[in-house]
Amino acid sequence: MLLPHQYPYRVVLGSASPRRKELMERMGFDFEVRVKATDESYPASLPQEEVAEYIAVKKAMAFDFDELPDKALLVTADTVVLLDGHIFGKPADREEAVRMLYTLSGQTHRVITGVCLRSREKQERFSVVSDVTFRVLSLEEIEYYVDKLQPYDKAGAYGLQEWIGYVAVEKVEGSFFNVMGLPTQRLYRAMMAF
């Protein structure tokens, strides 16, 4: 069994997310970060459970392997929040962030992270699902969080590792780190099998 320091690929994380970068570091891999602007739209007919994986693949396909290191393994990901048939992506502004959190308050929602692993020779993709239950939040708590931490770069307008995660999340069923943006255990196994 390989360990991260013996990994034969040169890992490239195709994400600007500081959370994904931190999680990859904690998994023990040496890697570099490269980011390509990607259109994150998806077909309206696509089942909601497949959206995150679809966008993760789009992010991977934005890279030309001639611009990556030899023997590169590109890792891309996308996370969406689902509740009652609606996808909650990144909020556009304060009003949308407050509205998202008000809707998630007192509910159990689903967090899906899609991951794509791509080398010059092959590609693999998968999704991981976690269910997160919020206690009922007051409008004052929601506004405090949004004004203090401005979670505009996060699906569902929240970060599990931030203040709201400590005071509002009653339980997480499934991968905790998936909710942060990378299903680390599944990703580690997939990378080692790649």
Buried (B, 14 or more C-beta within 10 A) or exposed (E): EEEBEEBEBBBBBBBEBEBBBBBBEEBEBEBEBBBBEBEBEBEEEEEBBBBBBBBBBBBBBBBEEEEBEEEBBBBBBBBBBBBEEEBBBBBEEBEBBBBBBBBBBEEEBBBBBBBBBBBEEEBEBBBBBBBBBBEEBEEEBBBBBBEEBBBBEBBBBBBBBBBBBEEBBEEBEBBBBBBBBBBBBBBBEBBEEB
